[in-house]
Amino acid sequence: MGSRSKTEYEDFSSKYRVSSFDYNKQYSHFYAHRLREMTSLLLTRVEEQWGNSHSVKKLCVLREEQTEQCIIIGTIYKHQNHKPSILREISEENQLAPQPPRKYYADLEDKIILEDELQRVRLCGKVDGRYLASGVACAVLGCIEEDGRFVVERILFYEAGPQKPLRNYCQGRKLVLISGIDYSQVHNYVDSLNLFQHWLCGNVSGNSCTGITRVIIAGNSARTSSEEHQTTSLQARSTENSGAVAALRTLDSWFACWSKSVFIDLMPGAHDPANFMLPQQPFHKFMYPESSKNASFRSVSNPYACALDSIQIVGCSGQNVHDLIRCTMIEQPLEALRSTLVWGHIAPTAPDTLACYPYVNSDPFILYECPHIYFAGNCDTFQTDLQKGPKGQITRLICIPSFCKTQSIAVVNLDSLDCKEIKFNIDSE
């Protein structure tokens, strides 16, 4: 086995742990808290960007006869006719013509509205609604028109805040990111998964795995439900559940073996046997009993945040990126991931079109600090880029490929933030 570099590990995911579940709360509290927090953060950005040359005003004090430019801060609401609506479901009950469901909601006719604590205003001018989503907090510079619309001259986002400096250890430390093992279908690529295990344990000659400090498994390890295998009968459901239990047992054996060689962090995903709403809670240790015996195996939340030798790492199993693509005209997962970083929020479409817990006094998805590594799991292909912030922040963006589709993983050099894809596709060799 290759040598393993030791790193100082810190878990910053406590904000994603829900200690008590209360679903009787309204989401208005969640939005109100997001606006309050983001307003305080954006005011600092406004002062840095525009100084005191323009006043910051509430929507309730805007008057159509005012001609001077001002700044307003609020939350984007995107009015989309193609988004699912309970009113349309009621209309179907009344035998009115229903609209066919759509996979993507974005349309060129979507209206962009900015709302604060009391009012809302329609935005026009230099604002591109194709690449914005509901729930995004921003500051806009412009003026009010006679028809009541606000003409945007410039738009400003938080851009994920300050970033801690990197410490250069020059030890060749590496982080492995894998997602979408999807074990119910693993018979199609079991040889690739075996090869990955041998590589991870240092048993493959000519492929150096030295320096691997941690493996993060970003969701969808075991598919317990799928659109392709919807079942209705009791017998069929029993058969499917039995297959899921068998898959979990096999995965437990895999993870127990891996965690004997390296630290493993296991995140839940959209298809895993976990709670549906974000943030998804860590798996109970009884789901992976053999793996949980190893101190190097940890079940963590989704989203997940940690630090390795002060290198800040934040990521999600991909639901935030996939939902953003559905609600906007952003086509690539990498650009969707980049947008959430620029907006300073991991999942802005929650709870509008992405299910999440109804928080009252917090919004754990706000990115108060800029991470060094920011990832999304379960993407169709591997994508990566460096994102540079306005204050010199540098973030390695990573779209982790789904292993069941690509038989590949992402490996990050923690010293340089370089990232590459490694394939374990037996057929291509």
C-alpha positions in Angstrom: 0.0 0.0 0.0 1.2 3.5 -0.8 2.0 5.9 2.0 -0.8 8.1 3.3 -0.4 11.8 4.1 -1.8 12.9 7.4 -4.0 16.0 7.5 -5.8 18.0 10.1 -9.5 17.4 9.7 -12.3 19.7 10.9 -16.1 19.1 10.3 -18.2 22.2 9.7 -21.4 20.5 8.9 -23.1 20.9 12.2 -25.3 23.7 10.7 -26.8 21.0 8.4 -27.8 18.7 11.2 -31.5 19.0 12.2 -31.9 18.1 15.9 -35.7 18.2 16.0 -38.1 18.1 13.1 -41.1 20.5 13.0 -42.9 20.7 9.7 -45.6 23.0 10.9 -43.7 26.2 10.1 -44.2 28.5 7.2 -41.4 29.0 4.7 -41.9 32.8 5.0 -39.6 32.7 8.0 -36.9 31.0 6.0 -37.1 33.6 3.2 -37.2 36.5 5.7 -34.1 35.3 7.5 -32.3 34.8 4.2 -33.1 38.3 3.2 -31.9 39.8 6.5 -28.6 37.9 6.5 -27.9 38.5 2.8 -28.8 42.2 3.1 -26.2 42.7 5.8 -23.6 40.9 3.7 -24.6 42.8 0.5 -24.4 46.2 2.2 -20.7 45.6 2.8 -20.3 44.7 -0.9 -22.3 47.8 -2.0 -20.0 50.0 0.0 -16.9 48.4 -1.4 -18.2 48.5 -5.0 -20.1 51.8 -5.2 -19.1 53.7 -2.0 -21.5 56.4 -0.9 -22.3 57.7 -4.3 -25.8 56.2 -4.3 -28.3 55.8 -1.5 -29.7 52.4 -0.5 -33.5 52.6 -0.4 -36.4 50.3 0.6 -39.0 49.6 -2.1 -41.7 51.3 0.0 -40.1 54.7 -0.4 -39.6 54.6 -4.2 -41.7 57.0 -6.1 -42.3 57.1 -9.9 -41.5 60.8 -10.0 -38.0 60.2 -8.6 -35.3 60.3 -11.3 -32.1 59.9 -9.4 -30.4 56.5 -9.3 -30.5 54.5 -6.1 -29.7 51.0 -4.8 -32.3 48.4 -3.7 -31.6 45.1 -2.0 -33.9 42.2 -2.2 -34.6 38.6 -3.2 -35.3 37.6 -6.8 -38.6 36.0 -7.6 -38.9 34.5 -11.0 -42.5 34.4 -12.3 -42.6 31.3 -14.5 -45.8 30.1 -16.2 -44.3 26.6 -16.8 -43.5 26.0 -13.2 -45.8 23.5 -11.4 -48.6 25.2 -9.5 -51.2 23.9 -7.1 -53.7 26.2 -8.8 -53.3 24.2 -12.0 -53.9 21.0 -10.1 -57.1 22.5 -8.7 -58.1 23.5 -12.2 -57.7 19.9 -13.3 -60.1 18.9 -10.6 -62.6 21.4 -12.0 -62.2 19.7 -15.4 -60.4 22.6 -17.0 -57.7 21.9 -19.6 -54.5 20.9 -17.8 -51.1 21.9 -19.0 -48.7 19.1 -19.8 -45.8 18.8 -17.2 -42.5 20.1 -18.4 -39.0 19.0 -17.5 -37.6 22.5 -17.7 -39.5 25.6 -16.5 -37.4 28.5 -18.0 -38.9 30.6 -20.8 -38.0 33.9 -22.5 -41.3 35.3 -21.2 -40.3 34.8 -17.5 -40.7 37.9 -15.4 -37.9 39.0 -13.0 -39.2 40.5 -9.8 -37.3 41.8 -6.8 -39.0 41.8 -3.4 -37.9 42.9 0.1 -39.7 42.7 3.4 -42.7 44.7 2.3 -43.0 45.1 -1.4 -41.9 43.9 -4.8 -41.0 45.6 -8.1 -40.5 44.3 -11.6 -37.0 44.5 -12.9 -36.0 45.5 -16.5 -32.9 46.9 -18.2 -29.5 45.3 -17.7 -30.7 42.1 -16.0 -30.7 38.7 -17.8 -33.5 36.6 -16.4 -32.4 33.6 -18.3 -29.6 32.9 -15.9 -31.3 34.0 -12.6 -33.4 31.9 -10.3 -35.9 32.5 -7.5 -34.3 32.9 -4.1 -31.2 34.8 -5.2 -30.4 37.8 -3.1 -28.8 40.8 -4.8 -28.3 44.5 -4.9 -29.3 46.4 -8.0 -28.4 50.0 -9.1 -30.9 51.8 -11.2 -34.0 54.0 -11.1 -37.7 53.7 -11.1 -39.8 54.2 -14.3 -43.1 55.9 -14.7 -44.8 52.6 -15.2 -43.5 51.3 -11.9 -40.7 49.1 -13.2 -37.2 49.4 -11.9 -34.6 49.9 -14.7 -31.4 48.1 -13.7 -28.1 49.6 -14.6 -25.9 47.2 -12.6 -26.4 44.1 -10.4 -24.2 43.0 -7.6 -24.0 39.6 -5.8 -22.2 38.6 -2.6 -19.7 36.3 -4.3 -19.2 34.0 -1.4 -17.3 36.4 0.9 -13.7 36.2 2.4 -11.4 33.3 2.0 -8.7 32.0 4.3 -5.2 31.9 2.8 -3.9 28.5 1.7 -1.0 27.0 3.6 1.6 25.4 1.3 2.7 22.1 2.6 4.1 20.6 -0.6 3.3 17.1 0.5 1.4 15.9 -2.5 -1.8 15.5 -0.6 -4.8 14.4 -2.6 -8.6 14.3 -2.2 -10.7 11.7 -4.0 -14.2 12.6 -5.0 -16.6 9.9 -6.3 -20.4 9.9 -6.7 -23.2 7.9 -8.3 -22.0 4.4 -7.6 -25.7 3.4 -7.9 -25.0 -0.1 -6.7 -28.3 -1.7 -7.9 -26.8 -1.5 -11.4 -23.2 -2.3 -10.5 -23.2 -5.6 -12.4 -22.5 -3.6 -15.5 -19.2 -2.2 -14.1 -18.2 -4.4 -11.2 -14.7 -4.8 -12.7 -14.3 -1.1 -12.8 -15.3 -0.8 -9.1 -12.9 -3.6 -8.3 -10.1 -1.8 -10.1 -10.9 1.4 -8.2 -10.7 -0.5 -5.0 -7.3 -2.0 -5.9 -6.1 1.5 -6.9 -7.4 3.1 -3.7 -5.7 0.4 -1.6 -2.4 0.9 -3.5 -2.4 -2.5 -5.3 -2.2 -1.2 -8.9 1.3 -0.9 -10.2 2.0 2.2 -12.3 -0.9 4.2 -10.9 0.3 6.2 -7.9 -2.3 6.7 -5.2 0.2 8.0 -2.6 -0.9 11.1 -0.7 -4.6 10.3 -0.7 -5.9 11.7 2.6 -9.6 11.3 2.2 -12.4 10.0 -0.1 -15.7 11.8 -0.2 -18.6 9.8 -1.7 -21.1 12.4 -2.9 -24.4 10.6 -2.9 -26.4 8.1 -4.9 -24.4 5.1 -3.7 -27.4 2.8 -3.7 -30.4 3.4 -5.9 -33.5 2.4 -4.0 -36.0 4.0 -6.5 -35.9 5.1 -10.1 -38.3 6.3 -12.7 -37.5 3.4 -14.9 -38.5 0.9 -12.2 -41.7 2.3 -10.7 -43.6 -0.5 -9.0 -47.1 -0.6 -7.7 -47.9 -4.1 -6.5 -47.0 -5.2 -3.0 -45.0 -8.1 -4.3 -43.0 -5.9 -6.7 -42.3 -3.4 -3.9 -41.1 -6.1 -1.6 -38.8 -7.4 -4.4 -37.4 -3.9 -4.9 -36.8 -3.4 -1.2 -35.1 -6.7 -0.9 -32.7 -5.6 -3.7 -32.0 -2.4 -1.9 -31.2 -4.2 1.3 -28.8 -6.5 -0.6 -27.2 -3.5 -2.3 -26.6 -1.8 1.0 -25.0 -4.9 2.5 -22.7 -5.2 -0.5 -21.8 -1.5 -0.3 -21.1 -1.9 3.4 -18.5 -4.5 2.5 -16.9 -2.2 -0.1 -16.8 0.8 2.3 -15.5 -1.3 5.2 -12.6 -2.4 2.9 -11.9 1.1 1.7 -12.0 2.7 5.1 -9.2 0.3 6.3 -6.9 2.2 3.9 -8.2 5.7 3.9 -10.7 8.1 5.6 -14.2 7.8 4.0 -16.9 10.4 4.2 -20.3 9.1 2.9 -22.9 11.6 1.8 -26.6 10.8 1.0 -28.0 11.6 -2.4 -31.4 11.9 -4.1 -31.7 8.1 -4.7 -30.3 6.9 -1.4 -32.4 5.6 1.5 -32.3 8.9 3.3 -34.6 11.8 4.0 -35.8 13.6 0.8 -35.5 17.2 1.9 -32.3 19.2 2.1 -30.2 19.1 4.1 -30.1 15.3 4.0 -29.1 13.9 7.4 -26.2 11.4 7.8 -27.0 7.7 7.5 -27.6 5.8 10.7 -24.6 3.6 11.6 -27.0 0.5 11.4 -27.3 1.0 7.7 -23.5 0.4 7.3 -22.7 -1.7 10.4 -19.4 -3.1 9.2 -18.0 0.2 7.9 -19.1 2.0 11.0 -16.8 -0.2 13.1 -13.9 1.7 11.5 -13.1 5.1 13.0 -12.0 6.2 9.5 -15.6 5.8 8.1 -18.0 8.7 8.7 -21.6 9.3 7.5 -22.0 13.0 6.8 -24.7 15.3 5.7 -25.7 16.6 2.3 -24.6 19.4 1.9 -21.2 18.8 3.5 -18.5 21.2 4.7 -15.1 20.4 6.1 -11.5 21.5 6.2 -8.3 19.5 5.5 -5.3 21.5 6.8 -7.4 24.7 6.7 -8.5 24.0 3.0 -12.2 24.7 3.1 -14.3 22.2 1.2 -18.0 22.5 0.5 -20.2 20.4 -1.7 -23.6 18.9 -2.4 -24.7 15.6 -4.0 -26.0 17.5 -7.0 -29.7 18.3 -6.3 -29.0 22.0 -6.1 -27.2 22.1 -9.5 -29.8 19.9 -11.3 -32.7 22.0 -10.0 -31.0 25.2 -11.0 -30.6 23.9 -14.6 -34.3 23.0 -14.6 -35.4 26.5 -13.5 -33.0 28.6 -15.7 -31.5 28.5 -19.1 -28.1 27.5 -17.7 -27.1 24.4 -19.6 -23.9 23.1 -18.0 -23.7 21.8 -14.4 -20.3 23.7 -14.0 -22.0 27.0 -14.8 -24.8 26.3 -12.4 -22.3 25.5 -9.7 -20.4 28.6 -10.5 -23.6 30.7 -10.2 -24.4 29.4 -6.8 -20.9 30.4 -5.6 -21.2 33.9 -7.1 -24.7 34.3 -5.5 -23.3 33.2 -2.2 -25.9 30.5 -1.7 -25.7 26.7 -2.1 -29.4 26.2 -3.0 -31.2 29.4 -3.9 -34.2 27.5 -5.4 -35.0 25.9 -2.1 -37.7 25.8 -1.0 -39.4 27.1 -4.2 -38.7 24.1 -6.5 -36.2 22.2 -4.3 -37.5 20.6 -1.1 -35.8 21.7 2.1 -36.5 21.8 5.8 -38.6 24.8 6.9 -36.0 26.7 8.9 -37.2 29.6 11.1 -34.1 31.4 12.5 -31.4 30.3 10.1 -30.5 29.6 6.5 -27.6 27.0 6.5 -27.2 27.2 2.8 -25.6 30.7 2.8 -21.9 30.7 1.9 -20.5 33.2 4.4 -17.0 32.3 3.4 -15.5 31.4 0.1 -14.4 27.7 0.0 -11.2 26.5 -1.7 -13.0 23.5 -3.2 -16.6 23.5 -4.2 -18.2 20.4 -5.7 -21.4 19.0 -7.0 -21.9 15.2 -7.4 -23.8 13.0 -9.8 -23.1 14.9 -13.0 -23.1 13.3 -16.5 -19.5 14.2 -17.2 -16.5 15.5 -15.3 -16.0 19.3 -15.4 -13.7 21.6 -13.5 -12.5 25.2 -13.5 -11.0 27.8 -11.2 -13.2 30.6 -10.2 -11.6 33.9 -9.1 -13.4 36.3 -6.8 -13.3 40.1 -6.7 -10.9 40.0 -3.7 -8.5 37.4 -5.1 -10.4 34.4 -3.9 -9.6 31.2 -5.8 -12.0 28.3 -5.8 -11.7 25.0 -7.5 -15.1 24.1 -9.0 -15.7 20.4 -9.6 -18.6 18.5 -11.2 -18.0 14.9 -10.0 -19.0 12.4 -12.7 -21.5 9.7 -11.9 -19.5 6.5 -11.6 -22.3 4.3 -12.9 -22.2 6.3 -16.2 -18.5 7.1 -16.6 -16.6 4.7 -14.3 -14.5 7.7 -13.4 -13.6 9.8 -10.3 -12.1 13.2 -9.6 -8.8 13.7 -7.8 -7.8 17.0 -6.3 -4.2 18.0 -5.4 -4.7 19.8 -2.1 -1.4 21.7 -2.5 -2.1 23.2 -5.9 -5.9 22.7 -6.2 -5.2 21.0 -9.6 -7.9 18.5 -10.4 -8.0 15.6 -12.9 -10.3 12.8 -13.9 -9.2 9.2 -13.5 -11.1 6.5 -15.5 -11.5 2.9 -14.4 -13.4 1.8 -17.5 -12.2 -1.7 -18.3 -13.7 -1.8 -21.8 -11.7 1.2 -22.9 -8.3 -0.2 -22.0 
